[in-house]
Amino acid sequence: MAEIRPFRGWRYHPQYDNQIESLTSPPFDVVSAKQREMLYQNPINSIHLSVPRGEEPNKIAVKTLEKWKKDRVIVQDELPAIYVYYQYFSIPGHSKEYCRKGFMCNIKAYDWSENIILRHENTIADAVNDRIELLAKTKLHASATHGLYTDTEHQLEQYMDEAIAAPIYELEDFQGVREVMGIIQDAEVIKKFIQVIRDKKIILADGHHRYEGSLVYRRECKAKNPHHTGKEAYNFHLMYLTNTEGEDLRILPTHRLFKNFEGLTEEQVITGLEPYFTIKSNIDFEEIPEMILNKKWAFGLVFKDAVYKIRLKPEAHALIDWNFPQAIKDLDLTVLHYFLIEKVLGIKREKQRFTDKISYERSFSNCLLKINKGEAQFAAVTREINMDEVKAVCGTGYTMPQKSTYFYPKVVCGLVYSSIDEKEFGSKLALVDAQFDPL
């Protein structure tokens, strides 16, 4: 069962409520260097806890956290709560306003082998190591990961709608998204959330590095604790949960940029692909998304002075000899990583998540910009993955290539923090804590 719990969130002191927009920040894996420098100028912006800077950033984060608590920059809620979180947004090219509905809670950091929290993509090793050390030093979840549960009856939506009608925060974030947060502290309502989620499996949508950091930290703490019960603070992780059956769940593509391939020419890449792909040249860059839309195994290839559309020849698909289930082999990104990255560029599958020759870019237009600036040699433009594909992959127990999905919008940092310091983890009333133990 998926065990969730309310938590006593640390939030900015009410005196900062009218500044909350300027105190939020993007997650560590999407914030740009330029954004970071701008955000660092505000001494109490959440970036100082989620992506600390300096020669010893994690030690600096600890000092920052201690100072903020002492100076009451952030204060802890008296009662445990579920934090309802709605995001209102639009997609370029679409007039509709979407609303992604969800809530933040603590969830037990289950090992992958327990088959309760399911991952769908690989992680990048260095990013995981950074998250482990930061969590171990601060004992604070500064940024929620994003998980998905499936509830076709939408049992929790009525309670979330009621909470969001009297929000504690309302702001516009770095993405231009309208963020609204409400709070539920009614014990009977919270129990309903616990009961609905208890029989669910959770798909990890976003934040694989942060979640894996929590897993490693939990294992380390458990190994050192001969009296481990599973109730300790280190067992839990901050997660934003949304329903897979919500109509406004959006996944955007993440494109691949390639660099540092010394001596590699455009002609060599195209020649290497010819046995496997049909290739069309003289393509207009702006037409790529439309040309590959709804076309299986189709991609755009962008060089400085040329753009191509490539599509795998159906008979070539059987050549994929990676030991994966069919659902994995059928993915666009498996095709791209097998034929282009392994066969043509020569980076073996097991090395791909460690290489510095591949970077990831969500913005389609930025691909061409970075190529023109010399920051990349060429790019592979991909199309979005759908929710059915994510579910199918999770059902196999295998994972997609790293950075396969971009669930939009991102969950911002700074609205609420979750402490796993044992002194701060529970409520001040043992009876209140007891009623939230799983049934």
C-alpha positions, 0 to 999 in steps of 0.5 A, spaced: 500 500 500 502 507 498 502 510 505 501 517 505 501 522 511 499 530 512 505 534 515 506 540 518 509 544 513 514 550 514 512 556 510 514 563 509 512 567 515 505 571 513 508 577 513 511 575 506 505 573 503 504 579 499 511 577 496 510 570 495 511 570 488 518 573 488 520 567 493 518 561 489 523 558 484 524 553 479 526 546 481 533 544 480 533 541 474 530 546 470 532 552 473 537 556 468 544 559 470 541 566 468 535 564 472 539 562 478 543 568 479 537 573 478 534 569 484 540 569 488 539 576 489 533 575 493 536 573 500 530 569 502 528 566 495 527 558 496 533 557 491 538 558 497 535 551 499 533 548 493 540 549 489 544 552 494 551 556 491 558 556 494 564 552 494 560 548 500 553 549 498 550 544 502 553 547 508 551 553 506 544 551 505 544 548 513 546 555 515 541 558 511 535 554 514 538 555 521 538 562 520 531 563 517 528 558 522 531 563 528 529 569 524 522 567 523 523 567 515 519 561 515 515 558 521 512 551 521 504 550 521 501 548 528 497 542 525 499 537 520 495 538 513 494 536 506 496 542 501 492 542 495 495 545 489 492 547 483 496 550 476 492 554 471 496 554 464 495 554 457 500 551 451 502 555 446 498 554 440 492 552 444 487 557 446 484 553 452 486 554 459 488 548 463 487 546 470 492 541 473 489 539 480 493 535 486 495 535 493 502 535 497 503 530 502 508 526 505 509 519 502 513 513 504 520 512 500 519 505 497 524 501 494 523 500 487 523 493 488 516 494 493 513 495 486 509 501 489 512 507 487 514 506 479 519 509 475 518 510 468 525 513 466 532 513 468 536 518 472 543 521 471 548 519 476 551 526 478 544 529 479 542 523 484 548 524 488 547 532 489 540 531 492 542 525 497 548 530 500 543 536 500 537 532 504 542 529 509 545 535 511 538 539 511 533 534 513 529 538 509 525 537 502 525 543 499 522 541 492 516 536 491 516 531 486 510 529 482 507 522 482 501 520 479 495 515 482 489 513 478 482 514 481 477 514 475 471 516 481 475 522 482 473 521 490 478 527 492 476 532 487 470 535 491 475 536 498 480 539 493 475 544 490 473 546 497 480 548 499 482 551 493 476 556 494 479 559 500 487 559 498 493 561 502 497 563 496 495 565 489 501 567 484 504 567 477 510 563 477 516 563 472 512 559 467 507 564 467 502 559 470 497 561 475 499 557 482 493 557 487 494 553 494 489 551 499 490 547 505 486 542 509 487 540 516 480 537 518 482 530 520 476 526 517 477 529 510 485 527 511 483 520 513 479 520 506 485 522 502 489 516 506 484 511 505 483 513 497 491 512 496 492 506 500 491 501 495 494 505 489 500 504 485 504 511 484 507 513 478 513 517 479 512 523 473 517 528 475 523 528 480 526 522 479 533 524 482 530 527 488 526 521 489 532 516 488 536 521 493 530 520 498 531 512 497 538 512 498 538 516 504 532 512 507 537 506 506 543 509 510 539 511 516 535 504 516 542 501 516 544 505 522 538 504 526 537 498 530 531 500 532 528 502 525 520 501 525 518 505 518 515 510 522 521 515 523 522 521 519 527 519 514 522 514 511 518 520 508 518 524 502 515 530 499 510 529 493 505 532 489 500 527 487 495 528 481 490 523 478 492 520 471 484 521 469 485 528 470 483 531 463 489 537 464 495 532 465 500 534 459 506 531 457 511 535 453 517 533 449 524 533 451 529 534 445 536 531 445 542 536 443 549 533 441 556 536 442 563 534 443 563 529 437 570 531 435 571 530 427 564 528 426 560 531 420 553 532 418 554 527 412 557 522 417 551 522 421 546 522 415 550 516 412 550 512 418 542 513 419 540 511 411 540 504 412 535 504 418 531 511 416 527 514 410 530 521 410 527 528 407 532 534 406 530 541 405 525 541 411 523 548 414 525 548 421 519 551 423 515 545 420 518 540 424 513 539 430 507 538 425 511 534 420 512 529 426 506 529 429 502 523 430 507 519 426 511 513 430 518 513 430 519 520 426 524 525 428 527 532 426 534 532 425 537 540 426 544 542 424 547 549 423 545 549 415 540 543 414 534 540 417 532 533 416 526 529 417 527 522 419 523 516 420 524 509 422 523 504 416 518 499 419 523 493 417 528 496 421 525 496 428 526 488 429 534 490 429 533 492 436 537 487 440 536 491 447 533 486 452 527 490 453 519 488 453 516 490 447 512 496 450 519 499 451 522 497 444 516 501 441 517 507 444 520 513 439 526 514 444 528 507 444 528 508 437 532 514 437 537 512 443 538 505 439 539 507 432 542 514 432 546 514 439 548 507 440 549 505 432 551 511 429 554 516 435 557 509 438 555 511 445 553 504 448 546 504 452 549 503 459 554 509 458 548 514 455 546 516 462 553 518 464 555 521 458 557 529 457 556 529 450 548 529 450 544 534 453 536 535 454 532 541 451 525 542 452 524 548 448 524 547 440 526 554 438 532 553 443 535 547 439 536 551 433 539 557 438 544 553 441 546 550 435 547 557 432 551 559 438 556 553 437 553 550 444 551 544 440 553 540 433 546 538 432 539 536 435 534 531 435 527 533 435 522 529 438 514 528 439 511 528 446 509 521 449 502 520 452 500 517 458 498 511 456 505 509 454 508 511 461 503 507 464 505 501 459 512 502 461 511 502 468 507 496 468 513 492 465 518 494 471 523 497 466 524 504 464 525 509 459 531 513 457 533 519 461 529 525 460 523 522 456 518 526 459 516 533 461 510 533 465 508 541 464 507 545 468 513 544 473 512 544 481 515 550 483 519 551 490 518 555 496 510 554 497 511 549 502 517 545 505 517 538 509 522 537 514 524 530 516 528 532 522 525 528 527 524 533 532 520 537 527 516 531 523 510 530 527 505 534 530 505 537 537 500 532 539 501 525 539 493 523 539 493 527 532 499 523 529 496 517 531 489 518 527 493 518 521 497 512 522 495 507 516 489 503 517 
